[in-house]
Structure formats: C-alpha cells, structure tokens
C-alpha cells in the first residue's frame, strides 16, 4: 500500500468527528452550574421509571467478586503483588445475554481500610448501580460487601473495573460480554483479547506514580508541554491530519526509555519522556510501564489461541490500560471491524486498529495456517504486548516482532459508520454543551472547562441536561495531549453518521462533536479514561435536571 493511500486512511477525522455537524448545528445552552435547579438523584423515581422500560428476560446471572491482594503470574517469571478479583488478572469473564439481570456481590478484602467499587464500563444501566462513589453510591468499605443488580440492556463487548482513585491501574478488571440472542454475525469461535499496561508490584504502585506525576514537569525540571493550550481555538474545518506528512515505513515506537531518569535533582521513576506518536497528535503518554500485557501475559511468555486454518474467529478487543493506546494487528491477516464499544458498524476491512483506553472493538478474522503474532504496539512507547495464534506448525516469533500490518491500513472510530439499525434518528439538537479539555503536564492540572473535578463535591459544577433531549457535546481539546473521553450510562454518536460509542479519542488542538439521546436519568461521570488524567481532575458530572 503506498503512503498516500495509507495516509488518507490514517485517522483522517479523528480530531474532528462531526465537523460538518459543528457547522450545521447552532449552539444552545451551555455547561456550568445547575442554576439553582435540583438534579435527579441516583435513587430518584425517574431512575426507577427508566429502569422499568428496559426489556428484561427474567433470567439472572449471579457472580461473586472478591477484591483482595494477590500474587499473580504474568508469565516469564514475572510474579508481582497486586490487587485482583479472586486472585486472577484479568478477572474471570462474566457473560450473559441482553436483557438478563446481573447480580454481582462485591466483597472488599483490600488492605489498609481501602475502599473500592465496580464500574460496569459501557453499560447503560440504572444510575445507582454505576459504581462511582460518592456520586451514585457509598464507597464499599474494607471488610464489607455490596451487591450490584441491574439489567444489561445492550449486547456487546464491555469490561468492569473500580472507580476509586487509580485502582484501575492494578489488577482489578475483567471482561463483560453481553451476548445478542439474535446474533447476526456468523463465526466459528470467539477470543477475548484484553490489553493492559502494567507497573504495579514491579516498579511501584499506581498511587506512587500519581504522586510523582502530580508534582508536574515544572517541578521535575522538564519543559516538555510548556504550551498550556488554554487559548487554543481548534478549527472545526481542520481535516484532522495536521502536518503528518508522508508516513511510509513509519516507526511509531518513539524513543522513550524504560529506565529511571533524573532531572532537576529529582528521580523520575514513573514519568515518561519522549513518547511521541503522529497517530495521537504528538505526546503519546505520561507513564513508564515495564510490561504490556495481552490476557495477563507478558510478551516473552504470551497467551496462545489454538485454532484451525480456515475458521472464522471473532476477536473481542478491550483496552483496559491506564495510559497507553495500542495499535493492534495480527500478522499475516486482515481484520474486519464489526463493532466498536458494543455497537455494530458498517463492516470495514483493515490491517490494524488504534484502540484508546476504555475503547473496545470486535473484529472477524479468517485464520491462516501456521503461527501468527497478535501484536499490541504501545503507541509511541517503543514496547508491545504479544499473543499468538497457532493453527499449525511454525516457530514462535520474537517478543518484539513487528508484523508489516502495523504499518498498513490503520483504522480508528472516526472512519467508521454506524450500522443502519443503531444510527440515531434524525432530530433537532435541543442543547449543546462545550466540553473544553484543559490543563497541562507542567503542573499536571487536568480539568474540564478549566475546573478540576472534586469527587467530594460531585454536584458542584454539573453539565445539566434534561430527559428527552437530543444533546450535543463538543469536546474541544485545548491541551497538548490526546484524551479518550468516556461517558457513563449512555452511548453517543460521532457526528451525524459515525459509530455509536461511549469512549472516543480527542486529539490535541482538535474538536470532536458527538450526539446522544438523554434517556437514562441520573448523574453520570464524563471523564478522560487516562486513569491519571481523570484522577487529577479531567472529569465532570453530566446531570439530569429534576
């Protein structure tokens, strides 16, 4: 594939999804305070009424999840101490059918009086089961239990994880698959592919990493990211490419070193320097990770899927990482994208995918004969995760293998289109909120609309919407870094005809416009799914007016 064609596919609209919508729709309303109006509480009658509208099968799926310290085996002799569900990372897959009720008892056995919760990422569930303390529930205290009970309304690929501090960056996560009882796809087998960046119990803990990051680059004597970005005015007519130029034969690995560095007399144990990616618009990430995992295994000792040549397999790809986007490819194969974030799209055949934190993609692949590397390139970080597909004879590839597909046709959500049956109906936009992404690495003060979210005061500066409205959110990234923006309890549509998503990449200095129907009353977090950005303050409360 020549570089011109490849470049034309590379994330052409990633930073400006819905640019036409930006020009076509007028802005109404705005973000800010509730103006003295009461907000719908997580236990309000409106929440219960919305739950009664969900189609239920009457079937119940019961699971017990124990969050506790564990020593886990990541392969290759790597056995860190971490926190995990029932001693395993990833945790055991939970699978049920659309309309089934999940009843999950969480037992908190974490040390040092540590509280926790479970957020059911991507599920449009009832508000009081969303797992965000203290906004929608009390934190689950150490030594106690909490039972989540909700209908899983939409089929798709999801996952679950805590929503307390940076606990996501430990081992507390697992896949959640909601099957479609009328599955339209035809395939022979499934393989869940769960991606993660790992430091816990190896170089330190996520809390130690956050403490270092919060000092900011100014304190570390590093002047990277001096442009604060607060006055940026992204053009809605930008094609999203910037000055990417010819990317033929691109080496997107960056030059980040995994070793600790010193600057200004302070040791940088966790802060990452030199991680750059043209796909991500520049700065690729903040955190040094010694390992990148696929299904809980290091690249030197990978997970292996065993199949037969000619069989069609559905891969459910989940990025559970905290600071890393992954470029995913299967050597010797092309991938047919069928879903993103649980919702079907018009099928698209590609060589590789760019998957931000919190995003999920379903793809179909017809297996060849031999041994093939499934590589998750840590975008801009000169590292990768690896798993193997074995259908016949062949030798194991090296842990650092780079199949040519990684530099072929690379796709992100902005190039996809929603399947006809899930595209939002045409409707007038009732309210538009500008969601300005603000902050910088110098002081590590990530925020939305210039305000760092305070979880102790979740109703302080709500983004107010009303039930029944067609809502437009304009993500305006004024910063020098990319952000995967995740909305709880809803899916939104990228632009006028893009895919239905709950997490979308917003490139530096770009604007992404999304649309949603306000049909799930309550109070819902909207945040960057970089665990460290979100915890530092890039979060807001999208709250329904009572």
N, C-alpha and C positions, 0 to 999 in steps of 0.2 A: 504494500500500500504506500503510495507516495505521500510525501509530507504535507502537500496541500490538502489532499483528501482527508488525511488523518487530522490535520489541524482544524478542518471545517467541522469535524465531529466533536473535537475536544471541548466539551463543556461550553458550547457556544452561547448558551443563555444562562449559565449557572448563576451569574451575579445579577441577572436582570429578568428573571422569570416574570412574565406578566407585564413586560414593558409596554405592550400595546394597551393593556388594561390601565396602566398608570396614566396614559394619555387620554383614555376614553372615559374614565370614571372621575367624577368630581369628588372632592374630599368633604366628608360631613362628620361633624362631631370631632372628637379628639381624645387623646389619653389624658389622664390626670386624676383628680380626686373624684369621689362619688358625689360631690356637690351636696352633701348632707343627705343623700338618698340612702335608704337601707339596702344592704346587699343580701342576696339569697344565701342562707346559711347551709352548710353541708347536710344538715338533717331536716331541712325545710320541707313543707308539704309539696312544693314544686319539684323537689328532687325525687320524692316518693312517686309523684304522679308520672314523671318521665320514666321511672323505672317500670311502672305498670304497663307502659306502652311497648316495652321490649318483648319480642316474641320469645317465649320460653318453651323448651321441650319437656320440662318437668324432670329431666334427668339431672342427677347430682354427681359431681366428681369431688371426692374427699381426699385431701392430702394433708400431711403434717410436715412442717418445715422447721427444723431446729437450727438456729444460728448460733454457732459456737466456735471457739478456737479449734484449729486443726492443723496437723502437719500433712501437707498434700504432696503427691508425687507428680511433678511436671515432666518426668522423663529425663534421661541423660544424667541421672544422679542429682537433679535439682529438686530439693525437698524443703521448700520454705514453710515457715509457720505463718498462718494467716487466719482469717475468719471465713467460714464456709457454711453452706447449708448441708447438714447431715454428713459432714466430713468430706465432701466432694466439690471440686471446682472443675468445670461448671457443675452446678447442682443438677439433680435428676430432672429430665424433661417432664413437663406437665402437658398432657394432651387431652383435649375434649372436643366436642362438636359445637358449632354455632348454636346458640340458644340454650346450651347446658349451663347449669349453675355450678360455679367453682366454690367449694368450701375449703378454705386453706387455713389451718391453725398454725400460727407462728409462735414458736417457743423461743424466747430470748435467753440464751445462756452465754451471752458475751461477758467478758471480764470488766472489772473496774466500774461497775454500775453504768455501763454503756447502754444507752437507749438505741432502738432501731425501729424499722418499719419495712413494709414491702410496697413498692410502687409497681403497678401492672402496666408496663410501658406500652402505650399504643392502644390499650383497650378503652373503648368508650363506655365506661362503667358508671355506676352511681357514685356521686361525688364523695360520700362519706367512706367509701372503700378505696379511695385513690392512694392512700398511704403516704401522705405528706404531712408530718407533724410540724408545728401545731395547727397548721391551716385547716386541715379537714379531720384530723384525729389527734388524740393524745399520743405522744411517743410511747412505744412499748418498752416498759422498764425491764431492766435485767432481772431475771428470775420469774418473769410473768409471761402470760400468753395473750394473744389477740387473734380472733377469728375473722378472716375476711370472707364475705359471702356476696357473690354478685353473678349476674348473668353475663356471659361472654357473647355479645351480640353478633360480631362480625368475624367471618373466617379470616385466617391469615397467620403470618409469622410474627410473633411477639417475643418478649422476654420480661423477666422481673428482677428487681434489684432494690436495695434500700434507698430511701430518700432522706438520709440523715448525714450531714457533713459530706466527707469524701469516702464514705463506706463502699460506694460503687467500685472504687479502685482497689478493693481487697478481693476476696473470692466469693462474695455473696451475690451470685447471679445464676440464672438458669433459663433455658428456653421455654417458651409457652407457645404451643401450636394449637390453633383453633381450626379444626377441620371443617370443610364445606360438605354438608350432607348431599349436595348436588354437584360435586366436583366436576367441572367441565374439562379439566386437563386429563390427558391420557399419558401415563408413565408407569414404569415398572417398579421403581423403588424411590425412597427418599433418603437424603443425608442432610442432617442439620450441621451447619458449619458455623461455629461460634468463635469470633475473633476477639482477642483481648491483648492489651499492653500490660506488662507485669513488672512490678518492682517490690511489692510487699514481701517482707521477710528475706529479701535479697540485698538491697541497698538501704533499706529503711522501711518506713511506713508512709502511707499516703498523707497522714496528718503532719509528719515531719516535712514531707515535700511541700505541702501547702504553707507551712510556716516559713520555709525558705522563700517560696515564690512571693509571699505577701510582703517580704522586705522590698521587693521591686528591683528592677535592674539598676535604678539610680543608686540604691544602697550597695549594689554589688559592683559598682564601678563600670557597668556595661551600658553603652549608649545606644544599643540596638532599640529601634522603635521609638526614637525621640519625637517623631511626628505624632502628636496627641490625637489628631484626627477629629477634634471636636468641631472644627469648622468646615469639614468636608461636605460637599454637596454633590452626591452621586448623580450622574445623568441617567435619566430613565431611558434615553435613547442609545446608551452605550451597548455595544454588541457583546460585552462580557469577556472579550478576549484580551483587552488591554494591549500591551506590546509583547505578546507571547512569541511572535516571530516564528521561524521555522523550527519545528520540534523533532525533525527527523533524527532517529537514533538517540533520543533524549535519555540522559541518565538523571533520573529524578531522585536519586538516593540522597542527595545533599552531602554535606561534609561534617555532619555532627559527630562528635567523638563521645563514646560512652564513658570515657574516664572523667574523673572529677577534675575541675579546673579551679584556679584561684584568680580572683580579680579584686582589686582594691583591698587586699589583705583578708578577704572572706572566701571560704571554700564554697564552691558551687557544686554541691553533691547531687542535686536533683535538677537544677535549671539547665535547660538545653540551649546551646548556642549553635548557630549555623545551619539549622534545619530549614531549608527553603524548598518550595515546590511551585513551579509555574502553574500547575493544575489548581493549586489552592491560593493563587494570587500573591505568593511571597512566603511569609513566615508560616511554617508548617505546624509548629507546636512548641510547647513550653517545657516539657518534662522528658528527662532521660530515662529510658526503660532498658534494663538489661536483657529482657526477653519479650518476644511477641509470640503469642500462643494461638494455635488453632485447636479447638476442642480440648483445651487444658494441657497441650503438649508443646514442648519447645521444638524448634526446627531441627535440632540434632537428633531427636528421637520422636518422629512425627506420628500422629494419628494416621491410620491406614483404612481406607474404604476398599473393600473387596467386592468386585462385581464381575460381570461377564460382558465381553465385547458385543456391541450392537444394542445393548439395553439402554433404555432412556431413563435417566435419573433426575429427580427434582432436588436441587440444592436449595436449602433454606439458609441464607447467609445473614448473620446477625453481627453487627459491630457493637460489642459490649465494652469497648475500650473507653478510656477516660480522657485521652489527649491525642489520639492517633487516628487519622484517616487511613484506610487501607485501599490499595489498588489490587484487585483480585483477578487472577487469571488461572486457567487450567491448561497447562502445557499440551499442545497438540490438539486442542479442541476450541470450538466457538461456543458461546453461551447464548441462549435465547431467554431474554428477560420476559417474565410473565407477570410479576407483581413487584410493587415496592411498598413498604410499610403496611403490608397486608392486603392492599387493594390492587385489583388487576389493571394492567396497562395493555395497550396495543403492542403485540409482540415485536421485539426488536432483537436481532442477532448482532452480537458484539464479540470482541476479543477479550475485553477487560471491563471491570466496573470500578468506579470510585465510590467508596462507602464511608460516609462520615459516622462519627459516634452516634449511636442511637438509631441509625438507619438499618433497614432490612431489605433484602432483595431475594426474590425467588427466581431461579433460572432453571431451564431444562437443558440437559446435555446428553448426547448420544455417545456412549463410551467406545473408544478405540481399543486396540489390542496391545497390551504392554503395561508399563509402569509410568505414571504421569504425575508431575508435581502440581499440586494446587498451592499457589503462592499468594500470600497476602503481604504485598510490599508495604512497609510502613512509610507512607508517603513523606518524602523529604528527610527521612531519618536514617538512611543507609543501613537498613535492617529489614528483616522479614519474618513472617510466620510461614510454616510449611506443613502441609498434609500430603498424603499420597493416595492416588487411585491406582489400584492394582487389578488388572483383568487378565494378565498373562505373564509370560516370562519377561525378565528385564531386571536391570540393576537399579539400586536406589540412587536417586540423584543427590548431589551435594546439598547441604543445608542452606547454601547461599545461591542456589540455582535461580536464574532469571530467564524464564521462557520468553520467546520473542513476542508472544501475545500481549505481554505487559506494555509493549510499545506499539501495539496495533490500534484498532478502533476502540477507544476508551469512552465509556458512556457514564453519564450521571443523570439524575432525575430530570434535569431541565430539558433534556432532549426527548423525554418520553411523553406519551399522551395517554390520558385516562381511557380505559375501556368504555365503550358507549353506555353500558348499563350502570356505571358508577360515576359518570360525569355529572357534575352539579347541573341542575336545571337552570335555564336562563332566568335571571331575576334581577331586579333593581337593587343596587347596593344601598342599604339603609344607613350604615355608619362606617366610617373609615378611621382607623387609628394608625398614627405613625409610631412605629416601634424603633426608636433610634438606638442603635447599639453603640455604646460609648465606653471609653476607658483606654488604658494603655499598659504596656509592660513596665514602663519606667516606675510607676507607683503601684502597679497591679491593682487597679481600682475599677475593675469591670462593672458595668452598670447598664441599665436601660433608661433611656431618656434622662441621662445624667444623674440618676438616683440609684444608689446601691441598695438592693433589696434587704430588708431586715426581717428574717423569718420570725422574730419575736413579735413583729407588728405586721402581719400579712395583709391587713386591710388598709394600710396607711396610704398607699398611692395606687388604687386599683385602675385597671383598664376596664371601664364599665361598658357592658353590652346588655341587650335585653332579649329575652326568649322570643323566638320567631324572626329575628332579624337576619338578613344577609349581611355579613360582616366582612370588611376588607382590612387586612393588616399589611402595612407597608414596612418591611424590615429594611431599615436604612443603616447600612454598616459604615459608620464614620471612622472605624478603627483600622489599624494596620494588619489585623489578623482575621482569619476566617472564623465563622461561628456556625455550628449546627443548631438551629433553633427548633426546639421541641415544645409542642403544645399538648397539655394533658387533656384527656376526656373528649377529644374531637379529632377529626381529620380535616385538613384544609386542601384546597385545590391550588396548584401552582398556576397562576394566571387564569386565562379563560378556558383552556382546554388541557392543561397539563395534568400530571398524575395526582391522585389523592394521596396525601402524606400526613404524617404527624411530626416529622423531623426533616428539615431542609437546610442545605448548605447555603450560607450567605457569604460571598467573597468580600475581601477588603474593598472599601470605597464603592460598593455596588448596592443596588436596591432589589429586593425580591418582593413581589406583591402576591398575596395569597387570599383566597376567599373561603369562607366557611358559613354553614348554617348554624345559628345559635339554637341548638335543640337539646342541650344537656345542661340544665340549670345547676348552679353551684359556684364554687370558687376554684379556679384551675390555674396551676402554675404554667407560665410561659418562660422558658429559660434556655440558655446555651447549654448543650449537652457535653461540652467540655466540663468535666466534673469540677475542675479548679476554677474556671471562669464563673460557673454557676454559683459555687460556694462563696466566691469573692464578691458576688453581688449582681451578676448579669441574669436577673430573674425578675418577673413581675407577676401580679395576680390578675388574671382575666376573670372578672367577677360579674355575675348576673345581677341586674337591678331587681330588687324585690317589688 
